[in-house]
Structures are given as structure tokens and as C-alpha cells.
Amino acid sequence: MKYSFIIPTKNEARYLKGCIDSIRAQSVSDWEMVVVDSYSTDGTEDIAREGGAKVLYEKRKGPGIARNTGAWKSRGNTLIFADADVRFTEDFLEKLGDVKGGCIFDVRFWDAGALHNLIFDAWNVSIRILMRLGIYVTNGSCMALEKSVFKKVRGFRPDLLTNEDHDMAIKTSRIAPFVFAPLRVYTSARRLRSAGVANYIRMHYQNTRNYALRGESNNDYWE
């Protein structure tokens, strides 16, 4: 198996089918889907099984823990960690090819207009500049890792409820390349709409600051 899509879920019935459909539409067929569910009550599990995903269960809190659970049980040489509201273009895997080390992607909102997408435009430019300076960060929603690298760094930090992806980028960069891959990946603007633009930016700034200064996460981010 070449690719494993690992998707943590908790009551994601509204969004998961779109993610699964975009994976099933890939022009490359050598992949599996692993959904790690936190005992959803809205039919998420049924949607995952109907879509052909392997379903695992994780009662502990945090996306890092769920991603670890899925990764250790996966068969792919390349691990693609995606939120349930992520959607991929049909040629995503074809263009991705072999991942050496790890990478993040050119993220955009699939359910928002150009104005809201300016947030991602600015952040993607910032990420590229920071990486050139040797500062490794992520843009959330989706990242890919070589399975052997994931094993060497012993997965995501289970104690981090936020910024576990930033931490993974830093750990990966110490032993292998970690790059910005210019492949378009789409995510939902639901959290931005729920919080408002100003609060959304402030929340992510605070999360990143807490991790950068103290190596801590924002435990209030996830319900």
C-alpha cells in the first residue's frame, strides 16, 4: 500500500462524505482510508464504513492521539493526515508522488470566497518565508509524512491538543526534509465563520505563541 489517508472524526457526518468522495475519485488507486472516530453519535461511523474506510476508535481527547492511532495501524508508506472537512483534487496523489520526509500544502477554503481566502494566501506566503529561514510551521488541515519518518520521531506528541502539527514539522525537519508542496488542498471555512475573522486569527496566533514560548497547547481549543 502506497498511501494511507488518516482522518480523525467526532460528529463529522456533515463533512466526512465530501472528504471520502474526493479520496475515492483519485486517479491513483493504491491507497487506503483510516477513520479514527471518537465515538460519534451523528452517523459518522456509518458514512465512513459506507465509503470504504477502515474505522478505528479512540476515546482519548486530541487530534494528535487520533492521528497516532490511525498511523500505527495503517499500511501505507506515505501517511496523509487530513481533517474530515478536507477535499482533494482528483490528481492530488498523482502529483504528490513519493514523499521524502514530510510536507504541507497550498490550502484554500472550498466554501468561502476570495476575501476569506486572502487569509490563507497571506499565511502561505509567510510559511514559505519562515521555512527559508529554517523555521518550520504548518498551515493546518492536512499534511503528509513518510511512514518511516513518523516512526523515527515516534508520532505526534499526545499531550498537545493544538500545534501538534507544528511540533511534528519541527521534529521531522531535524532528520529529513520538510517542505511546502505547491499542491492545492481545500478545507472548510466553518471555524472561521463560527469564530469570526478577528477571533480566528487571534486564536491561532495565541496557539502558536503558547507553543513557541512554552511548548504548550491551548487545551480550550477542542471541546
C-alpha positions as MATLAB code, in Angstrom:
seq = 'MKYSFIIPTKNEARYLKGCIDSIRAQSVSDWEMVVVDSYSTDGTEDIAREGGAKVLYEKRKGPGIARNTGAWKSRGNTLIFADADVRFTEDFLEKLGDVKGGCIFDVRFWDAGALHNLIFDAWNVSIRILMRLGIYVTNGSCMALEKSVFKKVRGFRPDLLTNEDHDMAIKTSRIAPFVFAPLRVYTSARRLRSAGVANYIRMHYQNTRNYALRGESNNDYWE';
ca = [
       0.000    0.000    0.000;
       1.497    3.333   -1.042;
      -0.793    5.906    0.616;
      -2.821    5.963    3.828;
      -5.338    8.748    4.435;
      -5.815    9.153    8.194;
      -8.871   11.140    9.259;
      -9.787   11.859   12.913;
     -13.513   12.371   13.461;
     -16.016   13.338   16.097;
     -19.540   14.014   14.846;
     -18.363   14.894   11.338;
     -21.275   13.392    9.370;
     -21.943   16.710    7.670;
     -18.444   16.919    6.186;
     -16.917   13.445    6.042;
     -18.697   12.225    2.915;
     -17.230   15.057    0.856;
     -13.747   14.155    2.053;
     -14.263   10.457    1.324;
     -15.728   11.140   -2.113;
     -12.688   13.234   -3.055;
     -10.363   10.389   -1.996;
     -12.358    7.767   -3.874;
     -12.127    9.950   -7.002;
      -8.317    9.864   -7.056;
      -6.682    8.951  -10.360;
      -4.242    6.784   -8.360;
      -5.775    3.704   -6.756;
      -3.041    2.498   -4.391;
      -4.468    3.942   -1.160;
      -6.475    3.191    1.956;
      -8.639    5.318    4.246;
      -8.404    5.049    8.026;
     -11.032    6.948   10.025;
     -10.297    7.266   13.750;
     -13.581    8.092   15.420;
     -14.136    9.452   18.926;
     -17.448    7.645   19.391;
     -19.574    9.948   17.245;
     -23.349    9.998   17.715;
     -24.398   11.501   14.381;
     -23.790    8.627   11.958;
     -20.158    9.466   11.168;
     -19.132    5.824   11.570;
     -21.778    4.637    9.080;
     -20.630    7.181    6.490;
     -17.021    6.079    6.953;
     -17.839    2.379    6.515;
     -20.125    3.017    3.550;
     -17.285    4.963    1.937;
     -14.887    2.052    2.299;
     -12.824    3.335    5.217;
     -11.332    1.222    7.957;
     -12.812    2.543   11.217;
     -10.866    2.648   14.465;
     -11.948    4.117   17.783;
     -10.177    6.475   20.166;
     -11.742    7.766   23.376;
      -8.825    9.983   24.387;
      -9.007   13.674   23.526;
      -6.911   15.381   20.859;
      -6.182   15.142   17.129;
      -2.579   14.056   17.706;
      -3.651   10.971   19.630;
      -6.216   10.049   16.971;
      -3.651   10.512   14.202;
      -1.189    8.301   16.042;
      -3.820    5.603   16.479;
      -4.547    5.619   12.760;
      -0.935    5.841   11.656;
       0.286    2.890   13.695;
      -2.488    0.726   12.221;
      -2.012    1.945    8.646;
      -0.300    0.089    5.806;
       0.853    2.938    3.571;
       4.407    4.133    3.024;
       3.089    7.714    2.892;
       0.739    8.970    5.593;
      -1.683   11.741    4.661;
      -3.254   13.318    7.744;
      -6.458   15.166    6.862;
      -9.298   16.777    8.773;
     -12.772   15.496    7.967;
     -13.684   18.663    6.060;
     -10.705   18.453    3.681;
     -11.302   17.838   -0.016;
      -8.713   16.764   -2.581;
      -8.480   17.323   -6.317;
      -8.688   14.156   -8.438;
      -4.997   14.328   -9.372;
      -3.733   15.006   -5.843;
      -1.952   11.668   -5.361;
      -0.736   11.640   -8.949;
       1.003   14.968   -8.403;
       2.144   14.144   -4.861;
       4.217   11.133   -5.899;
       6.747    9.892   -3.351;
       7.067   11.862   -0.122;
      10.553   12.022    1.352;
      10.327   13.383    4.873;
       7.178   15.463    5.125;
       5.220   18.293    3.563;
       2.291   20.649    3.871;
       0.133   22.023    1.069;
      -1.355   25.119   -0.529;
      -4.589   25.215    1.474;
      -7.717   27.076    0.381;
     -11.320   27.217    1.553;
     -13.777   25.307   -0.645;
     -16.819   27.017    0.867;
     -15.647   30.650    1.028;
     -14.850   33.400   -1.427;
     -11.707   35.262   -2.392;
     -11.832   37.643    0.571;
     -11.643   34.903    3.183;
      -9.060   33.031    1.133;
      -6.765   36.047    1.436;
      -6.084   34.782    4.964;
      -4.598   31.583    3.564;
      -2.789   33.488    0.815;
      -1.010   35.607    3.419;
      -0.261   32.655    5.670;
       1.110   30.523    2.818;
       3.495   33.322    1.834;
       4.576   33.636    5.481;
       5.156   29.884    5.726;
       7.430   29.854    2.698;
       9.480   32.740    4.096;
       9.747   31.109    7.520;
      10.837   27.792    6.026;
      13.584   29.511    4.075;
      14.768   30.868    7.434;
      14.740   27.379    8.933;
      11.556   27.915   10.953;
       9.177   25.033   10.346;
       5.443   25.610   10.778;
       2.244   24.265    9.221;
      -0.998   25.632    7.842;
      -3.334   23.095    9.432;
      -5.950   20.760    7.951;
      -3.599   18.479    6.014;
      -0.004   17.250    5.985;
       1.872   14.233    4.619;
       4.686   12.240    6.210;
       6.859    9.369    5.180;
       5.887    6.412    7.388;
       9.499    5.647    8.291;
       9.988    9.240    9.492;
       6.784    9.080   11.526;
       8.159    6.007   13.272;
      11.557    7.579   13.930;
      10.047   10.641   15.629;
       7.541    8.420   17.486;
       4.475   10.117   16.146;
       2.656   13.222   17.307;
       3.021   14.442   20.867;
      -0.067   13.068   22.629;
      -0.113   15.838   25.246;
      -0.607   18.605   22.660;
      -4.223   19.403   21.825;
      -3.122   22.178   19.455;
       0.082   22.801   17.496;
       0.815   19.094   17.389;
       1.315   19.607   13.649;
       3.863   22.401   14.225;
       5.692   20.131   16.631;
       5.708   17.329   14.069;
       7.107   19.654   11.400;
       9.983   20.631   13.676;
      10.752   17.030   14.657;
      10.644   15.895   11.038;
      12.927   18.719    9.850;
      15.661   17.504   12.202;
      16.030   14.175   10.415;
      14.509   14.658    6.940;
      13.293   17.330    4.511;
      10.059   19.101    5.416;
       8.752   21.269    2.582;
       5.856   23.338    1.280;
       4.388   21.335   -1.608;
       2.570   23.565   -4.149;
      -0.437   21.239   -4.358;
      -3.883   22.701   -3.770;
      -5.889   21.190   -0.901;
      -9.265   22.511    0.212;
     -10.777   22.817    3.670;
     -13.944   24.304    5.153;
     -14.260   27.852    6.460;
     -16.658   26.673    9.183;
     -14.356   27.539   12.090;
     -13.618   30.956   10.633;
     -17.343   31.653   10.262;
     -18.085   30.402   13.760;
     -15.376   32.480   15.450;
     -15.274   35.495   13.143;
     -12.187   36.580   11.228;
     -10.580   38.594   14.043;
     -11.112   35.903   16.688;
      -9.995   33.180   14.273;
      -6.680   34.919   13.619;
      -6.207   35.790   17.302;
      -6.920   32.220   18.397;
      -4.352   30.717   16.042;
      -1.816   33.378   16.985;
      -2.275   32.537   20.667;
      -1.990   28.814   19.974;
       1.265   29.298   18.077;
       2.652   31.693   20.683;
       1.882   29.272   23.543;
       3.707   26.505   21.752;
       6.671   28.661   20.677;
       7.240   30.165   24.138;
       6.339   27.278   26.442;
       5.895   24.179   24.298;
       2.270   24.023   25.425;
      -1.079   23.675   23.718;
      -4.327   25.560   24.147;
      -6.467   22.997   25.917;
      -9.618   25.082   25.465;
      -9.467   24.850   21.660;
     -11.146   21.437   21.415;
     -14.400   20.743   23.215;
];
